[in-house]
Amino acid sequence: MEFFNIWELERVNIKISYPFLNEINQEIFLKFKTKKEAYRKIFPDKEVPWTTFKNILKYSYMKIFFVPLRIYLSIIENINLSRYDLQKGIVSYKTAGGINFVEKPILPIKITPVFHMLFAHHIGDGTVINPKKGRLPYFGYRQFDKFYRTNYIRKIEDIFGKIKFKKDYFENSTRPYCPPVISTLFFKYYNVSDKDFLSKSAKIPKMVFNKDSDSLLSILIAFIIDEGHIDSTQITIVLKNKSLIQDLYNICNVLDYESKVTYRNNVSYEDCGYLNILRSGMKKLYSDYVYLNKKYPVIDLGWKGDKIKDSLKIYNRKIYKREGNRDVLFDILKIEQLSVNQLASRLNMTRQGVRYHIHNLIKDKKIKLKDDTQNNWIYGV
């Protein structure tokens, strides 16, 4: 498994545990006898002020302030402790100058399918924020569904550790942010820049296609969550980026999901590509997803997964295509007024099948449109 150590990140400030700070102080005493002598040997050019050096060796200071990782690395290199010892002793870290930080960090950082899924989210519904004054860029993830928005953070925490955001963060924002110290790792790992996330030109990096099937599926699931539409017969992903649609189609081919790409001649949609994962492909995808979800519970399709599951049930039920469905539908509409979607869910039928029966019942003047002011038209007797 691939992984990254804390010193491979950019502009990191850290806090270390009290026991490890004691260990550093003990090693300094054993080798240098005094802090003043240690300071002269470790920072001969005084690039770190003496007062700063004294303070970072005090736990009272450490409880309040984050310290640049580079300072501790310089100290560690001069005493009988390793970088890996330091990494084990880190209790939280953040970007220099940043607000949000990672506590109880998972180190080293492991590259799993969840990591690849986060990258896909940043392509699908992500934005790159480039702050001024030389600060590091970071990702924002626009998501109006609270479950998917919260689960995005759960994925970050599954890879990096608990993210400490300000209070009521999710109640007041539909765009959670990935802290810069974490965001920069995605740029580094995939060898991309902020321009590689533009909606009309973004692509899946070629190196991704060498990853295992779990990683490829996690990327596809991210796009289903962000851009997918579930129907009774297929999953459709629509993007205003034909190259990216082709990348997703290639992933489907690698994973052996029956699918096809279509385009429209309409001028309004000439830049759009449509990836259609057909019913047999959808069935295999869902089966693979269930297995992947058991391994990585945060890879969760949520209500879209439930919708795929329900659509597959339609073709397994005994009453599928059975004569008499029209009469059942008519009997329901005698009692209550419902939309096509509500009837399809109630009867476990395709929307196309419900529309067919609705059309014939209207034609026979047994039912009529009762309300067309809503997004879903309502029918009744």
C-alpha positions as CSV (number, residue, x, y, z in Angstrom):
1,M,0.0,0.0,0.0
2,E,1.2,3.5,-0.8
3,F,1.5,6.0,2.0
4,F,2.8,9.5,2.8
5,N,4.7,10.7,5.9
6,I,3.9,14.0,7.6
7,W,7.2,15.6,6.3
8,E,6.1,15.0,2.8
9,L,3.2,17.6,3.2
10,E,3.7,21.3,2.7
11,R,3.9,24.1,5.3
12,V,2.9,21.9,8.2
13,N,2.6,23.1,11.8
14,I,2.2,20.5,14.6
15,K,1.5,19.8,18.2
16,I,3.1,16.9,19.9
17,S,2.2,14.8,23.0
18,Y,3.4,15.6,26.5
19,P,5.3,12.2,26.8
20,F,7.1,12.8,23.5
21,L,8.0,16.4,24.5
22,N,9.5,15.0,27.7
23,E,11.4,12.5,25.6
24,I,12.8,15.3,23.5
25,N,13.9,17.3,26.6
26,Q,15.6,14.2,28.1
27,E,17.5,13.5,24.9
28,I,18.6,17.2,24.7
29,F,19.9,17.0,28.3
30,L,21.7,13.7,27.7
31,K,23.5,15.1,24.7
32,F,23.9,18.8,25.3
33,K,23.4,19.2,29.1
34,T,21.7,22.6,28.6
35,K,19.1,24.0,26.3
36,K,21.4,26.9,25.5
37,E,24.1,24.6,24.3
38,A,21.5,22.6,22.3
39,Y,20.3,25.8,20.7
40,R,23.9,26.8,19.6
41,K,24.5,23.5,18.0
42,I,21.2,22.9,16.3
43,F,20.5,26.5,15.1
44,P,24.0,28.0,14.7
45,D,22.7,30.6,12.2
46,K,19.9,31.6,14.7
47,E,17.2,31.1,12.0
48,V,15.0,30.2,15.0
49,P,15.1,32.8,17.8
50,W,16.3,31.6,21.2
51,T,13.0,32.5,22.9
52,T,11.1,30.4,20.4
53,F,13.4,27.5,20.9
54,K,12.9,27.7,24.7
55,N,9.1,28.0,24.4
56,I,8.6,25.0,22.1
57,L,10.2,22.8,24.7
58,K,7.5,23.8,27.2
59,Y,4.3,21.9,27.4
60,S,2.4,25.1,28.4
61,Y,3.4,26.6,25.1
62,M,2.6,23.4,23.2
63,K,-1.0,23.2,24.5
64,I,-1.8,26.6,22.9
65,F,0.4,27.0,19.8
66,F,1.2,25.0,16.7
67,V,4.9,24.8,15.9
68,P,6.4,24.5,12.4
69,L,7.3,20.9,11.7
70,R,10.7,21.9,10.2
71,I,11.8,23.2,13.7
72,Y,11.2,19.8,15.3
73,L,12.8,18.0,12.4
74,S,15.9,20.0,13.0
75,I,15.9,19.1,16.6
76,I,15.2,15.4,16.0
77,E,18.1,15.2,13.5
78,N,20.5,16.2,16.3
79,I,19.3,13.8,19.1
80,N,18.7,10.1,19.5
81,L,15.2,10.2,18.0
82,S,14.0,9.6,14.4
83,R,11.5,11.3,12.2
84,Y,9.2,8.2,12.6
85,D,9.4,8.7,16.4
86,L,8.3,12.3,15.9
87,Q,5.5,11.3,13.6
88,K,4.1,8.9,16.3
89,G,4.2,11.7,18.8
90,I,2.1,14.2,16.7
91,V,-1.4,14.8,18.2
92,S,-2.6,17.4,15.7
93,Y,-1.4,19.4,12.7
94,K,-2.6,22.1,10.3
95,T,-1.4,24.4,7.6
96,A,0.7,27.3,8.7
97,G,-1.6,30.2,9.1
98,G,-4.7,28.0,8.7
99,I,-7.7,27.7,11.1
100,N,-9.0,24.1,10.6
101,F,-6.8,21.4,11.9
102,V,-6.4,17.6,12.0
103,E,-6.5,16.1,15.5
104,K,-5.8,12.4,16.4
105,P,-4.1,12.2,13.0
106,I,-3.8,8.9,11.1
107,L,-0.1,8.8,10.2
108,P,1.4,7.8,7.9
109,I,-1.3,8.7,5.5
110,K,-2.5,5.6,3.5
111,I,-3.7,5.8,-0.1
112,T,-6.9,3.8,-0.2
113,P,-9.9,3.8,-2.5
114,V,-11.4,6.4,-0.2
115,F,-8.5,8.7,-1.1
116,H,-9.2,8.2,-4.8
117,M,-12.9,8.8,-4.2
118,L,-12.2,12.2,-2.6
119,F,-10.1,13.1,-5.6
120,A,-13.0,12.3,-7.9
121,H,-15.4,14.4,-5.7
122,H,-13.0,17.3,-6.2
123,I,-13.3,16.9,-10.0
124,G,-17.0,16.3,-10.0
125,D,-18.5,19.0,-7.6
126,G,-15.3,20.5,-6.3
127,T,-13.7,23.9,-6.6
128,V,-10.2,25.0,-6.1
129,I,-9.8,28.1,-3.9
130,N,-6.6,30.1,-4.5
131,P,-6.3,32.5,-1.5
132,K,-4.1,35.6,-1.8
133,K,-0.8,36.4,-0.1
134,G,1.0,33.2,-1.2
135,R,-1.2,30.9,0.9
136,L,-1.8,27.3,-0.3
137,P,-4.8,26.4,-2.5
138,Y,-7.4,24.1,-1.2
139,F,-10.6,22.3,-2.2
140,G,-14.2,23.2,-1.6
141,Y,-17.0,20.7,-2.2
142,R,-20.4,22.0,-3.2
143,Q,-23.1,19.6,-2.0
144,F,-26.6,20.5,-1.1
145,D,-27.6,17.0,0.2
146,K,-26.7,17.0,3.9
147,F,-25.9,13.2,4.0
148,Y,-23.4,13.4,1.1
149,R,-22.0,16.6,2.5
150,T,-21.4,15.1,5.9
151,N,-20.1,11.9,4.4
152,Y,-17.5,13.9,2.4
153,I,-16.0,14.9,5.7
154,R,-16.2,11.4,7.0
155,K,-14.1,10.3,4.0
156,I,-11.5,12.9,4.8
157,E,-11.4,11.8,8.4
158,D,-11.2,8.1,7.4
159,I,-7.9,9.0,5.6
160,F,-6.4,11.8,7.7
161,G,-8.0,11.8,11.1
162,K,-10.6,14.0,12.9
163,I,-11.0,17.4,11.3
164,K,-11.6,20.2,13.8
165,F,-13.9,22.7,12.2
166,K,-15.6,25.7,13.7
167,K,-18.9,25.2,15.5
168,D,-22.1,24.5,13.5
169,Y,-20.0,24.3,10.4
170,F,-22.4,22.0,8.5
171,E,-25.5,23.9,9.5
172,N,-24.4,27.1,7.9
173,S,-22.6,26.0,4.7
174,T,-23.3,23.8,1.7
175,R,-19.7,23.8,0.7
176,P,-17.3,22.1,3.2
177,Y,-13.6,22.7,2.7
178,C,-10.7,20.3,2.6
179,P,-7.9,22.0,4.7
180,P,-4.9,23.2,2.6
181,V,-2.4,20.9,4.4
182,I,-4.5,18.0,3.1
183,S,-5.5,19.4,-0.3
184,T,-1.9,19.9,-1.4
185,L,-1.4,16.1,-1.1
186,F,-3.9,15.5,-3.8
187,F,-2.0,17.9,-6.1
188,K,1.2,16.2,-5.3
189,Y,0.1,12.6,-5.6
190,Y,-1.8,13.0,-8.9
191,N,0.8,15.5,-10.3
192,V,-2.0,18.0,-11.1
193,S,-2.5,21.7,-10.7
194,D,-5.5,23.9,-10.0
195,K,-6.1,24.2,-13.7
196,D,-6.7,20.5,-14.0
197,F,-10.0,20.8,-12.1
198,L,-11.7,23.2,-14.5
199,S,-15.2,21.7,-15.3
200,K,-14.8,21.8,-19.1
201,S,-11.3,20.4,-19.3
202,A,-10.8,18.1,-16.3
203,K,-9.6,14.6,-16.9
204,I,-8.9,11.5,-14.9
205,P,-5.1,11.2,-14.7
206,K,-3.7,8.3,-16.7
207,M,-1.9,6.8,-13.7
208,V,-5.3,6.2,-12.1
209,F,-6.1,3.5,-14.7
210,N,-3.3,1.4,-13.2
211,K,-5.0,1.2,-9.9
212,D,-7.0,-1.7,-8.6
213,S,-10.7,-2.3,-9.3
214,D,-11.8,-1.0,-5.9
215,S,-10.1,2.3,-6.6
216,L,-11.6,2.6,-10.0
217,L,-15.1,1.8,-8.7
218,S,-14.7,4.4,-5.9
219,I,-14.1,7.0,-8.5
220,L,-17.1,6.0,-10.5
221,I,-19.3,6.0,-7.4
222,A,-18.2,9.6,-6.6
223,F,-19.4,10.7,-10.0
224,I,-22.7,8.8,-9.5
225,I,-23.2,10.7,-6.2
226,D,-22.3,14.1,-7.7
227,E,-23.6,13.9,-11.3
228,G,-25.6,10.7,-11.6
229,H,-29.3,10.2,-12.4
230,I,-30.9,6.8,-11.5
231,D,-33.7,5.5,-13.6
232,S,-35.3,2.1,-13.5
233,T,-33.3,0.9,-16.4
234,Q,-29.9,2.7,-16.1
235,I,-27.6,5.1,-14.4
236,T,-26.9,8.2,-16.4
237,I,-24.0,10.6,-15.8
238,V,-24.1,13.9,-17.7
239,L,-21.1,16.2,-17.9
240,K,-20.3,19.2,-19.9
241,N,-16.9,17.6,-20.6
242,K,-16.8,14.9,-23.3
243,S,-13.2,13.9,-22.5
244,L,-14.1,13.2,-18.8
245,I,-17.2,11.2,-19.9
246,Q,-14.9,9.1,-22.1
247,D,-12.6,8.5,-19.1
248,L,-15.5,7.3,-17.0
249,Y,-16.6,5.1,-19.9
250,N,-13.1,3.6,-20.0
251,I,-13.4,2.8,-16.3
252,C,-16.7,1.0,-17.0
253,N,-15.0,-1.0,-19.7
254,V,-12.1,-2.0,-17.3
255,L,-14.7,-3.0,-14.6
256,D,-16.8,-4.8,-17.2
257,Y,-20.0,-2.7,-16.7
258,E,-22.1,-2.7,-19.9
259,S,-22.4,1.0,-20.8
260,K,-22.5,3.4,-23.7
261,V,-21.7,7.1,-24.4
262,T,-24.2,9.3,-26.3
263,Y,-24.3,12.9,-27.4
264,R,-27.1,15.2,-28.5
265,N,-27.3,17.3,-31.7
266,N,-29.2,20.0,-29.9
267,V,-27.1,23.2,-29.8
268,S,-27.8,23.7,-26.1
269,Y,-26.2,20.3,-25.2
270,E,-23.5,20.1,-27.9
271,D,-20.7,20.2,-25.3
272,C,-22.3,17.5,-23.1
273,G,-21.5,13.8,-22.9
274,Y,-23.8,11.2,-21.5
275,L,-22.5,8.0,-19.9
276,N,-25.3,5.4,-19.7
277,I,-24.6,2.4,-17.5
278,L,-27.1,0.0,-18.7
279,R,-29.2,-2.4,-16.6
280,S,-26.8,-5.4,-16.7
281,G,-23.9,-3.0,-15.9
282,M,-25.9,-1.4,-13.2
283,K,-26.6,-4.8,-11.6
284,K,-22.9,-5.7,-11.6
285,L,-21.9,-2.3,-10.4
286,Y,-24.3,-2.6,-7.4
287,S,-23.0,-6.0,-6.5
288,D,-19.4,-4.8,-6.5
289,Y,-20.5,-1.7,-4.6
290,V,-22.0,-3.8,-1.8
291,Y,-18.7,-5.6,-1.4
292,L,-16.7,-2.4,-1.5
293,N,-19.0,-0.8,1.1
294,K,-18.3,-3.6,3.5
295,K,-14.6,-3.0,3.2
296,Y,-14.9,0.8,3.4
297,P,-18.2,1.9,5.0
298,V,-17.7,5.6,4.2
299,I,-18.0,4.7,0.5
300,D,-21.7,5.0,0.7
301,L,-24.1,5.7,-2.2
302,G,-26.8,6.8,0.3
303,W,-30.3,7.2,-1.2
304,K,-29.0,6.8,-4.7
305,G,-27.8,3.3,-3.7
306,D,-31.3,2.6,-2.3
307,K,-32.7,3.8,-5.6
308,I,-30.5,1.5,-7.6
309,K,-31.4,-1.4,-5.3
310,D,-35.2,-0.7,-5.7
311,S,-34.9,-0.4,-9.5
312,L,-33.2,-3.8,-9.7
313,K,-36.0,-5.3,-7.6
314,I,-38.5,-4.4,-10.3
315,Y,-37.0,-6.9,-12.7
316,N,-36.9,-9.6,-10.1
317,R,-40.4,-9.4,-8.8
318,K,-43.0,-12.0,-9.8
319,I,-45.6,-9.5,-10.9
320,Y,-43.3,-7.8,-13.4
321,K,-45.1,-7.4,-16.7
322,R,-48.1,-9.3,-15.2
323,E,-51.5,-8.4,-16.6
324,G,-53.6,-6.5,-14.1
325,N,-51.1,-3.9,-13.0
326,R,-53.3,-1.3,-14.7
327,D,-56.3,-2.3,-12.5
328,V,-54.1,-2.2,-9.3
329,L,-53.0,1.3,-10.3
330,F,-56.6,2.4,-11.0
331,D,-57.8,1.1,-7.6
332,I,-55.1,3.1,-5.8
333,L,-56.0,6.3,-7.6
334,K,-59.6,5.8,-6.6
335,I,-58.5,6.3,-3.0
336,E,-55.7,8.9,-3.3
337,Q,-54.1,11.3,-5.7
338,L,-50.5,10.4,-6.6
339,S,-47.7,11.3,-9.0
340,V,-46.0,8.9,-11.5
341,N,-42.9,8.6,-9.1
342,Q,-45.1,7.9,-6.1
343,L,-47.0,5.2,-8.0
344,A,-43.8,3.6,-9.4
345,S,-42.4,3.4,-5.8
346,R,-45.7,2.0,-4.4
347,L,-46.1,-0.7,-7.1
348,N,-42.4,-1.4,-7.6
349,M,-42.8,-0.6,-11.3
350,T,-40.7,1.4,-13.8
351,R,-41.9,5.0,-14.3
352,Q,-42.2,4.1,-18.0
353,G,-44.7,1.4,-17.1
354,V,-46.7,3.7,-14.9
355,R,-46.8,6.4,-17.5
356,Y,-48.1,3.8,-20.0
357,H,-51.0,2.8,-17.8
358,I,-51.7,6.5,-16.9
359,H,-51.9,7.3,-20.5
360,N,-54.4,4.6,-21.3
361,L,-56.5,5.3,-18.2
362,I,-56.7,9.0,-19.2
363,K,-57.6,7.9,-22.7
364,D,-60.4,5.8,-21.4
365,K,-61.5,8.8,-19.2
366,K,-61.1,6.8,-16.0
367,I,-58.6,9.2,-14.4
368,K,-57.4,12.7,-15.1
369,L,-54.7,15.2,-14.2
370,K,-55.6,16.7,-10.9
371,D,-52.7,19.1,-10.3
372,D,-50.0,20.3,-12.7
373,T,-48.6,23.1,-10.6
374,Q,-46.0,20.9,-9.0
375,N,-42.8,19.3,-10.5
376,N,-44.5,15.9,-10.4
377,W,-48.0,16.0,-11.9
378,I,-50.7,14.5,-9.7
379,Y,-53.4,12.1,-11.0
380,G,-56.7,10.9,-9.6
381,V,-60.2,9.8,-10.6
